[in-house]
Amino acid sequence: MLELILLALALPLVTGAATMAVRPPVALKSVNIFGSLLTGAVLLWIVGKVAFGGKFVSDWLYVDALSALLLLVVALLSMSATLFSASYMERELNEGRIKLGALQRYYLLLQLFIFTMICVLVVENLGLMWVGVEATTLASTLLVAFYFNRSALEAAWKYVMVCNVGILFALLGTILLYYTQVSAGGTGGEATALSWTALRAISGHLDPMMVKLAFVFILIGYGTKIGLAPMHTWLPDAHSQAPSPISALLSGALLSCAMYVLIRNLIVVQGALGAGFTHYALLIFGLFSVIVAIPFVLIQHDIKRLLAYSSVEHMGIVAFGLGIGTPLALYGALYHILNHAVAKSALFYLAGTISQQYGTKQMMRIRGLFAAMPGIGAMFLIAVLAILGTPPLNIFMSKFIIIMAAFQSGMPLLGGALLLLLAGVFAGMMYYCTRMVFGVAPAHFVRTAVGIPAMTAIALSVSWIIITGLYLPFWLRQILEQASLIVAGRG
């Protein structure tokens, strides 16, 4: 397993180095597709070994079912994002919106971004996880600012400033956690300082008041990167200005990686405090995030900003599930992370394709998708229905599990409130979706061919949405069950 993990870390770096060594657009595209598919295959191999062979532990590396679930997200999205990028960025180049040097820079930064997310998921140390999350910010900031126009630069500046303030809060919380570890005599040298396994083993001996303070800073800090309200303000600007494949990675993979680090800290904190304080905090932030998303969903004009506020809603749903804290709710929350990642990435790919075809991101100017592009229109409608939790698509299952867990655990008012809030989001997004999908295309619309790599990425993502709504493979159920036990402190 060690060799596989090291290979997964090395491949994006090798692919990035190869990107700098070639210039022709076809070569850039081929090198990165091959590199990302190889990286994804290695990550899937690791996931399979964990599903059927258990966890891997070394001095600095650690992969268990929880890590494997998020590695699955990164594997699926890194492969689909690179495939989609091949067609999307080729059109950007051909239409003069970017130059060849910018294309080379894009692929290099894409590979570095994938590398940093893998780092977050395979390190065992909470301090190194913090470093990894900070590295994801550095790698993705230039991708948010990729077009270097005024809006993109403003979004990148806001992204780096807000996230860095948040990550400083997380650093302070991590330092306080280390202080409690030292005070409890839980450090036996560099190998155990902020070691997640060492902290979990002595969590019952940590100072409860200091751990509570540490968790407040950790929740606010990583909650900023996750996009929980009211720390979400960077997210709509960054998602709307980045190239669409990067928006998909930001929303589907990066937010999920930040949630993963919060969960790792949550497991230690719950061992010291019990469930009460952490569950109340997560329920409050989760429900508030859904509430905040609704009015912004209802008044949006930009399709990518609409999807960004939808991400705020869905991260709130995950936090809500973690806040309920029962085994069923934890299973639903982890399942929702995976479902949201694939569905939202598919929507960003579709939004990018639609924006290129219509020449605008303004939803009021997009009409007649079914008439103009039947395949894209059908997949867009399916993806929107999925993200809204319509049966029998995959997100319906995870939402249903979380809400059912709320009622079963004696929280019917909170479960009912979440249902009403989700109905508001459903109404807003379906209003915009039906206006875009149905009707007559604008007179000036000229359909152009969508590249085969882009259509492949979209079709595979939409197929995953449909299939996993109807059938969940045994190995995936195994990972979800094992991961939920880990979050509950039993794994």
C-alpha positions, 0 to 999 in steps of 0.5 A: 500500500505504501508504494501505491500512496507514494505513486499517487502523490508522485504522478500529479507532480510528474504530469505537471513536470511533463506539462512544462516540457511540451508546448503543442495543445494536443500534447498538453491535452494528451499528457494531462489526460493520461496522467490524470487517468493514471492517478485516478486508477491508482487512487481507485486501487487504494480505495479497493484495497481499503474496502477489502483489506483494511486500513494502512498506517505508517509514521506519517501516512494513514489511509482508512475507510474515511480517507478512502471515501474522499480519495474516491471523490478526488479520483472521480473528479480529477479524471472527469475534470481533466477530460472535460478540460481537454475540450473546454480549454481547447475551445477557450484557446481557439476562440482567443480567450486564452493563449498557449502559455496560459493553457500550459499554466492551467494544466500545471496548476491543475495537477498541483491542485490535485496533488495538494488534495491527495496530500490532505487525505493521506497524511496522518498528522493533524498539523500536516492536514492543516498544511495540506489545506493551506496548500490547496488554497495556494494551488487554486488561487491562481486558477480562480484568477486564471483569466486575469480580468478584473472580476477574476482578480477580485474573486481570487483576492477575496478567496485568498484573504477570506480563506487565509483568515479562516485557516489561521483560526484553524491553525490556532485551534490546532495549536490549542489541541497540541497544547492539550496533548502536551498537558495530558502527556500524550507526546512521545516525540515528533512522531506523536505530536498532533498525530491523529491516532495518538490524540484519539487514543488519549482523547478522554484525558484531554482538558475539556475546556481547552478542547472546547475552545480549540474546536470553536476555532477549528470549526470556524477555520475549516468551516470557512474553507468548507463554505459554511455560512456565514464564512461562505462569502468567498465561495460564490465569487471564486466558483463563478470566475474560475474556469468551469472544470476548476469550479467543479473541483472547488465545489466537489472535491476541495470543499469535501477535503476541508470537511474531511479535515474537520471530521478528523478533528471532530472525532478527537474532540468528541472523545474529549467532550462527548457529543453534545457541544459539537453536535449543537454547533454543527446543527446550528451552522448546518441549518443556518447555511441552508437558510442563508443559501435560499434567498441567494438561490432565488435572486441569482442571474449567473448560472455558476453563482447559482450552483455555488450557493447550492454548494453552501446549502449542501455543505450545510446538509452534511454538517446537519447530518454530522450534528445529528450524530447517530450512525444512520445520520453519519452514514447519510452525511458521508454518502451525501459528500460523495453524491454532492461531489459527483452531481455538482461537478456534472452541473459545473461541466454542463454550465461551462458547456452551456455558457460556451455555446450561448456565449453567456452565463446569464440564465435569462439569456439561455433558452431552449436547451432541449431544442438546441442541444437535446443531449446537453439539455436532458443531462442538465435537467437530470443533474438539476433534479439530482442536486435537488434531491429528486427520487430515484437519483442519488442525492435523494437517498442521502438526503432522505437518510439524513432527514429520516435520522433526524426524526428517528433521533427525536429531532422532528422539528429540525427535520421538518424545518430542513424539509421546508428549507429544501422545498424553497431551494427546489422551487428556486432552482427549478424555476431557473432550470425550466426557463433554460431547458424549455422554450425556443432558443435565441435567434442568434444561437449557432450550435457547435460540436461539443468535444468528445472528452467533455461529453464523456466526462459529463455522460459518465458523471450523469450515469453515476448519478442515476446508477448510484441512486438505484444501486449501491455496489457492495464495496462502496457500502462497505466503505461508507459503513466503515467510515461512519463507524470511524466518525462515531468513534468505533472504528 
